[in-house]
Amino acid sequence: MPRAYGVLVASEDIRHPGGGFNPPEPTVKGGPDYGRFIDGVRRLQDHARAVDAPDEVITEAADLLDKVSTLLTPFDSDEWSSPSGRRMDLPVRGNILTVPMSARKTDDGRIEGWARFARFHLGRNGAVHGGSIGMLFDTVLGLTSSVLTGGPRQRTAYLHVNYRQIVPIEKKLQIDAAVDRVDGRKIFVSGRLSDGDSVLTDAEALFVLLKPGQP
């Protein structure tokens, strides 16, 4: 059975030493409704881009958002304590920043899966914002580099995206990526985003394995 990746899963024995580059520690914080909470925030982002409501509806919604922020503010924490990005049981680890996606390692040593841009990622005229595409590729190619080489401590050194066709919002698209070559600490990766047989965008990147203690 192929292993599916919401994104990279860290091993249980990795602990935050207080410096350097530290992979996320898995957690169950947030409980059974944390995924529903993240989905609700995503839907709210979409509504914020899409809604054309009467003034009084926007006023009521703003008041409700103020109440939610007041409820959550006392519990803000640093990145090491928050469950965001550490819920390995949820898509993209429960990270609200990442474009919704799922990926797995194939039998022939590649990464493939799907991604779906929401209304929140709209640029103009039905097209996904170019910066959102770059964010997706940074995630996908970083995942590819890490999973296929086994190196969890790495940073993006270079990312080049070719925007070949309009990328639509609200449609499940296919992702495909692979490691092209490894040169010492340098990992060269490439991938593409497709709609069926049509390649919409492709990208290449360089990731560098970090030395012990490097941030």
C-alpha positions in Angstrom: 0.0 0.0 0.0 1.6 3.4 -1.0 2.2 5.8 1.8 0.1 9.0 1.6 1.6 12.3 2.8 -0.5 15.2 4.1 3.0 16.5 4.0 6.2 15.3 5.7 5.8 13.2 8.8 8.6 13.6 11.4 9.8 10.7 13.5 8.7 10.5 17.1 12.3 10.7 18.4 13.0 14.1 17.0 12.8 16.8 19.7 13.1 20.5 19.6 16.6 21.3 21.0 16.2 25.0 21.1 18.2 25.8 17.9 18.8 24.8 14.4 16.2 23.5 12.0 13.6 21.4 13.8 11.0 19.2 12.1 7.5 19.3 13.6 6.7 17.1 16.5 3.5 15.1 16.0 0.7 16.1 18.4 -3.0 15.4 19.1 -3.5 18.9 20.5 -6.7 20.6 19.4 -8.7 17.4 19.8 -11.2 15.8 17.4 -12.6 19.1 16.2 -9.3 20.7 15.2 -9.8 19.5 11.6 -13.3 21.0 11.6 -11.8 24.2 13.0 -9.2 24.4 10.1 -11.9 23.7 7.5 -14.1 26.4 9.0 -11.3 28.9 8.7 -10.7 27.9 5.1 -14.4 28.4 4.3 -14.3 31.8 6.0 -11.3 32.8 3.8 -13.3 31.8 0.7 -16.3 33.8 1.9 -14.1 36.8 2.5 -13.1 36.7 -1.2 -16.6 35.9 -2.5 -19.2 37.5 -0.4 -21.4 40.4 -1.7 -23.6 40.9 1.3 -25.7 43.8 2.7 -23.9 46.2 5.0 -25.7 44.9 8.1 -24.7 41.3 7.3 -21.0 42.3 7.1 -21.4 44.3 10.3 -22.8 41.2 12.1 -20.1 39.0 10.7 -17.4 41.4 11.8 -18.9 41.4 15.3 -18.8 37.6 15.3 -15.2 37.5 14.2 -14.3 39.9 16.9 -15.9 37.5 19.4 -13.9 34.6 18.0 -10.7 36.5 18.1 -11.4 37.4 21.7 -12.1 33.8 22.5 -8.8 32.6 20.9 -6.4 35.4 21.9 -5.5 34.1 25.4 -4.3 30.8 23.9 -1.9 32.1 21.2 1.4 30.2 21.5 4.8 29.9 19.7 5.3 27.5 16.8 6.6 24.7 18.9 3.4 24.6 21.0 0.6 25.2 18.5 -0.9 22.1 16.8 -0.8 24.0 13.5 1.5 22.0 11.1 1.9 19.2 13.6 -1.4 17.3 13.3 -0.1 14.4 11.2 -3.6 12.9 11.1 -5.0 15.9 9.1 -4.5 17.0 5.5 -1.3 19.1 5.1 -0.8 18.6 8.9 -3.6 21.0 9.8 -1.6 24.0 8.3 -3.9 26.7 7.2 -1.2 28.4 5.0 -0.6 25.4 2.7 -2.7 25.0 -0.4 -5.0 21.9 0.1 -3.3 18.9 -1.3 -2.5 15.2 -0.9 0.5 13.3 -2.2 2.1 9.9 -2.1 5.3 8.1 -3.1 4.9 6.0 -6.1 6.4 2.5 -6.7 8.8 4.0 -9.2 10.2 6.6 -6.8 8.2 9.7 -7.6 5.7 11.9 -5.8 2.2 12.2 -7.2 -1.2 13.4 -5.9 -3.6 16.3 -6.2 -4.1 19.9 -5.3 -7.1 22.1 -5.2 -7.0 25.9 -5.1 -10.0 27.6 -3.4 -11.7 30.9 -4.1 -9.3 32.4 -1.5 -6.5 31.8 -4.0 -8.1 33.7 -6.8 -6.0 36.2 -8.7 -8.3 37.6 -11.5 -10.6 36.3 -14.2 -10.9 32.9 -12.7 -7.2 32.3 -12.5 -5.2 31.2 -9.4 -2.9 33.9 -8.1 0.7 33.3 -9.2 2.0 33.5 -5.7 -0.3 30.7 -4.6 1.1 28.5 -7.3 4.6 29.3 -6.1 3.6 28.4 -2.6 2.2 25.0 -3.8 5.4 24.2 -5.7 7.6 25.1 -2.7 5.5 22.6 -0.6 5.4 19.9 -3.2 9.0 20.1 -4.3 10.2 20.4 -0.7 8.1 17.3 0.2 9.6 15.5 -2.8 13.1 16.3 -1.8 12.6 15.3 1.8 10.7 12.1 1.3 12.7 10.7 -1.6 16.1 11.5 0.0 15.2 11.1 3.6 16.7 14.4 4.6 14.3 16.3 6.9 16.5 19.3 7.5 16.7 21.4 4.3 15.8 24.8 3.0 14.7 26.1 -0.4 17.6 27.8 -2.1 16.0 28.3 -5.5 12.6 28.0 -7.0 11.7 28.7 -10.6 8.1 28.4 -11.9 7.0 28.4 -15.5 3.4 29.7 -15.9 2.3 28.0 -19.1 -1.5 28.1 -18.9 -4.2 29.6 -16.7 -4.6 27.5 -13.5 -8.3 27.3 -12.5 -9.6 27.7 -8.9 -12.0 25.1 -7.3 -10.8 22.2 -9.5 -8.8 19.1 -8.4 -5.6 19.2 -10.3 -2.8 16.6 -10.6 0.7 17.1 -9.1 3.8 15.0 -10.1 7.4 15.5 -9.0 10.8 13.8 -8.7 14.3 14.3 -7.6 16.5 14.9 -10.7 19.9 14.6 -9.1 21.8 15.0 -5.8 25.2 16.8 -5.6 26.5 16.6 -2.1 24.1 18.7 0.1 22.3 20.0 -3.0 19.1 18.3 -4.1 17.7 19.3 -7.5 13.9 18.7 -7.9 11.3 19.3 -10.6 7.6 18.9 -10.8 4.4 19.9 -12.7 0.8 20.7 -12.1 -1.6 19.3 -14.7 -5.3 19.3 -15.6 -5.7 15.9 -17.2 -3.3 15.8 -20.2 -2.6 19.5 -20.1 0.5 20.8 -18.2 -0.6 24.1 -16.6 2.7 25.0 -14.8 6.0 23.3 -14.0 8.8 24.2 -11.7 12.3 23.3 -10.7 14.0 23.9 -7.4 17.2 23.5 -5.4 17.1 22.4 -1.8 20.1 22.4 0.4 20.6 20.0 3.3 21.4 21.9 6.4 24.4 21.3 8.6 23.8 20.4 12.3 22.5 23.5 14.1 21.7 25.6 11.0 18.4 27.4 11.3 
